[in-house]
Amino acid sequence: MSVGLWLTQSGRSIIIASCPAGKEWWKRLGRALPVLVVAALIGVGCAPSSRGGKSMRRRPIIIAHRGLSGLFPENTLLAFREALKFEVDGIETDARRTRDGAIVCLHDETLDRTTNMRGKLSEFSLEEVRRADAGRGERIPTLWEALTALGGRAILCIEIKEPGIEAQVVGIIRRHPTMRHKCIIGSFHPEAIRRAKELAPEIPTQLIMSAHRPLEGREALEAILKAIKAGANSLSIHFSGISADLLREAHLRGLSVWTWTVNDPERMRELAEMGVDGIATDRADLAASALGR
């Protein structure tokens, strides 16, 4: 038997932290306690879980990676709206800064791949970026516009692509009337996670990592300790890195484990059975069907 800290979103439970029940369970969940300030306002409880056994497993949450990006232009309001039609638990987006300091949703350093403009985002003002066609006539949205599009219907997982914008991202989240308690800040950069946690202990954080093979034994432990050292509440790792070792050791230490970017329904089901807590996908439509949404 284990206990977990769960965030309830649209009637579904989202795990923030998990650990075995016992006299020291509260110490391990302590890593997640800063999340209580934000999560209590949208429903959190300490719920029993058999994640460590062979009985019932909680269905992993579905995160629409850059929106429904497998079918619509990524990181656009259209992709976000379409993802919401499949009752996803969350949407993932990327945060970067324009020349004049606006925070917008763009994955790449340049506009080249996803728009009809060329050049680094940092070379353009927001007004100039507004002219770019991101596909199907869509524009690159600001982070504020993305938050407003969700309107409290799903969590927004915000990946900080460039360290140094944490204060702005936190400020935008805190000012938003419907999403200030429904955001997670993630990054590949541990320093960005540490800074975000210093600025806003109440906002859940997530360290994102790449992997090319299942992380087991020492490799699994190193990944987990890296996340803990950064102050992250969860770990998001490429599906190639998922292993029973990683899941067990992460949950023992109070970390939830998400995985990306999974577009094959059979792989989604396999990962769900292994016990991952969240699955990021470009095809939220397929995930909804594969995971019985």
N, C-alpha and C positions, 0 to 999 in steps of 0.2 A: 504494500500500500504506500502511496506517496501523496503528498499534498501539493497543491499548486496555487499560484496567484493568477486569477483569470480576469480578463477584461471582457465585459459583455457588450457586444456590438450587434444590434439588430436581432437580438434574441440568441446569438451564437456566442460561444465562449472562446476568447482569444487568450492563449497562455502567455504570460509574461515571465513567469518563473516556476520551476518545479523542483521538488526534492523529496527524498524518502521521509516518511513520517517517523518521528522519534523525538527524543528529548532535546535534540539540537536542531530540529527543523527550522525553528524561528531564526537561528543564526544564519543559515544558508539563504533563507528567503530575505534576509536583511538587505541583500544587494538590490532587491526589487522594491523595498519599502519606499524609496523616493517616488516611485510610480504611483503610490497610493493617493497622493494629493491630486494628481490628474485623473486617475482611474476611478476614484470613489464617486465622482460626479456622474459617471456613465455606467456604473455598475460593476463592482469587483467583489469577488468572494474567495475564500479559501475552500476549494472544492476537492473532494476525493478523486483520485485518478489511479487507474491500474496500468499506467503507461509502462511501468517496469515489469509487468507480467504478460500473460498471454490472453487475458480476457479482453473486455471492451477497451477500445482505443478511441480517444476523441478524434473526430474528423479534423484534419488540419485546416487552417484558415486559407482562403484563396486571396492572393494579392495580384491585382492586374498590373503587370509590369509595363510601365509607361502608358497605362490605360489598356484598352483592347488593341494593342499595337500590332498584333498579327493580322488584323483586318482593316485597321484605320491608321491614319498618320500618328506616329508616336508622340507622346507628350503634348497632345492638343486637347482642347476642351471637348471636341468630338469624340476622341478616343476615351476620355474619362466618362462622358455621358453614356456611351455605348457599353462600357464595362459595368456601369451601375445597373444596367438592365438585367444583368445576370446575378444580381444580389451578392456581389463580391464583398468580402469583409474589409478590403482595403485596396487602395491604388498607390502604386509607387511612381514617383517622379524624381527628376534631377534638378538641382538648384545651382545656377551660375549667375554671375553678375555682369551687367552691361557696363559700358564705359562710364556712364553717368550714375552708376550705383544701383540700378534697379535689379531685383532678383527675379529671374525668369526661369521657366522650365525648359531646359535644353540639356541633352546628354553630352554631346560632343563639345570640344573646345571651339570648333568652327561651325559655321552655318552650312558648310558645303554639302554634307550628306543628306540633310533633312529638309532643306529649303532651296529656293531658287536664287539665293544670294551666296556670295563667296566671301570668306574672310573670318577672322577670329571674332567671337562675340564681344570680347573686351574692346574691340576697335569701334564698336557701334553704340550709339545712344539708343535708349528705349524707343524713341520716336522712329529712328531708322529701322530698328528691328521689327517694329510693327508692320513695316512694308513687306517683309518677307512672307512668301507663301510656303507654309509648312506642309502643303498637300491638301487637295480638295478645297482650296480657298481658305483653309484654316490658318490662323496666326499663332505665333509663339506666345503662350499666355504668361502672365506674371504669376508668381507664387500666390499672391492674394487672389487672383482670378481662379486659380486651381482650387484653392480652399473654398471659395464661394461656390464653385461648381459642385463640389461634394455636398456642401450644405449640411453636414452632420450625418449624412447617410452611410458613410464609410470612413475608416481611418485613412489618413494620408501619410505614407512613408516617404520622407523627404531625404534623398541622398545628396549630401554635400559633396560636390565634385571638386571643389577647390577650397582648401583651408583658408580661413580668414574672413569668411562670410557668416560665421556662426551667430554673431550678435545680431545681424540683420534678420537672419532666418528666425531666430528666437523671438525677436521683436514683432515680426509679422504674425507669427503663430499666436503670441500672447494678445495681440490686438484684435484678432478675428473673433467675431461674436458667436459663431456656431462651431468652429473647429479648434479653438484654443485648447480643448481637452481631448482632442482626437488626432494627435499627430505623433509620429515617431521620427526621430532624426537618426539617419544612418550615414556611414561613410566607410570607404576603404582606408581612410587616414585616421589612425588612432589619436593623433593630436586634435583632429576635428571633433572626435567623440569626447575627449577629455574637456575641451573648451566648451562644448555645448552643455555638458553636464555641470561644469562650473557655473555657467551662466543661468542654467535652468534645471535644477535638480529634479523638478517635477515632470519633465518631459522624458519619456522612455527613449533610450538610445540603443543603437544596433551597430556592431562592427561587421562589415562586409568583407568576405575573403574569397579569393580564387582557390581552386584546387584542381589537380589533374588526375588524382587517384584517391581511393578511399583513405581517409586519415585514421590511422589506428595507432594504438599504443602511445609512444612518446609524441608522435606527430599530432595526434588528437589532443593530447594534454597541452601541448605548446599552443595550439590554436585557441583552446579554451582559456588558458592563462593570459594570452594576449588580449582577448576580449575583456576579461576581468580587470586586467591592469589598466585598460583604456577607460574603464568605468561603464562598460556597456551592460545593458540589461538582457541583451540577446545577441546571438550570432547568426549571421546569414551567410551561407557558404554555397558555392557551386555544387550542383547535385553530384558531380563526380567525387566530391570529398565526403559525402555522407557515409557513415558506417555505424554499426551497432556500438562500437567503442565510443565514438564521438557523441552519439546521442545519450548513452548511459552516463558518461563522465560529465557532460554538460548539464544534464538534468540533476545529477548529484550535487552540482555546485550552484544550482539555482538559475541556470541560463536556459532560455528556450532556444530552439534551433529551427531556423527557416532555411529554405533552399531555393536556388534560382538556376537558370530560367528553364522551367520544365514545360515542354509543349506536347509531349507524347502522353496520351491518356494512360497507357499501360504503366509507364514509368511513374506517373502521378500516383497510381494505385499502389505500386510497390513501395514508394516512399512513405505514403500514408500508413501502410501496414508496418513499416519499420518504426514509425512513431515520430516523424518530423512534425513540428508544430505549425509550420506555415509553408506554403508553396507559392512562389512567384512565377507567373506565366504570361506569355504574350497572348495566349488563347484562353481567356477566362470562360469563354463559351464551352470549350472542351472540358475544362476543369470542373465546371458546374455539373456537367453530365457524368464525368468519370468519378467524381467524389460524392455523387448523390445529392447535389444541392437542389 
